[in-house]
Amino acid sequence: MATIDDAVTSYIAAIKAMDIGTLMATLTPEALGKAMANMGSQPQPTSISDITSEKISEENGEHTINLNVVADGNTAIMMTKWKEIDGVWKVTDVGQG
């Protein structure tokens, strides 16, 4: 079974590769809706050069992990919340860190 670290590493790889299918499969419907709304209101980077993760907290089985995204010479923080659902790690919430 994948660990939270494995899931985050796979998610980061999917972001870098712009693997939309994997990204959508990792998000819960609520998180997907929020991500889509955020995409429309934020400028989208043209070139992601690096993404690192930073564990912020864990409470009641839900992990808050910030993704530090370096793109176009700038760094942005994407907050993600993760929870294991039916044996699979899913992103349950997204936002700006």
N, C-alpha and C positions, 0 to 999 in steps of 0.2 A: 504494500500500500504506500502511496506517495506521502511524503511529509509536507508540511507547510512550506519548508524551504524548497523542496522539489517543485511544488506548484507555482511558487513565486518565480523561480528560475525559468520554468516553462512559459509563464505569462510574459516575462520580460523578453524572452526569445521571440514570442509571437508578436509583441509590439514592434521589436526591431525589424522583423520580417514582414510586418503589416499583414499577418496571417489572420484575416478578419474572422474566418470560421472558428479558429481556436479561441480568439478573443471573445466572440459572442457566446461560445459554448461554456466559457469560464464564468461569465457574468450571469447572475440571477436575473429574471425578467425585470425586477425593480432597478437593479444596478445598471442594466442595459439601457433602460429608459432614461435614467439620469445621465449616463455617459453620452447618449445621443443628444440630449438637451444641452449638455456642456459643450459638445463638439461644435454645435451651431453658434454658440455665443463666444467661443474662444478662437483666436488665430491658431491655425494648425501649423506645426513645424514642417519644414520641407526636408530636413535632414537630421535624424537623430543620431548623435555620435556615441552616446553612452547612457546607460540606465543602471543605477545602483539601488539596492533596497535597504531600508532601515526599519527594524522592528521598533515600534513605538510602545505598544501595550498588548496585553492579552487578558481578556475578562470574559468569564462564562463561555469559554470555547471560541470566542471571536477574537481574531488577531487584527490589530491595526498596524499596517505596514505602509510607510511612505516610500514612494518611488521617486528618486531624484533623476529627472530626465534632462539630459544635456542635448540641446538642439539649436542649431543656427547660432551658436556662440552664447546661448543663454541657458540658465538652469531653472527648471520649474519643478515644483513638488506636487505629485499626485498622491492623494491619500486613498488607500484601498483598505477595505475591511473584508476579512476572509473568515469563512466558517465551513466546517466539514459537513456536507449534506449528503446523506446516503452513501458515505464512504468516499466522496469526491470533494476536494477543496474548491469552493466557489467564492467569487468576489460578490459580496452582498451589498456593498456601498462604495461609491467613488466620489471624490471631490478634490478641491484644491487643498494642499497641506499648509 
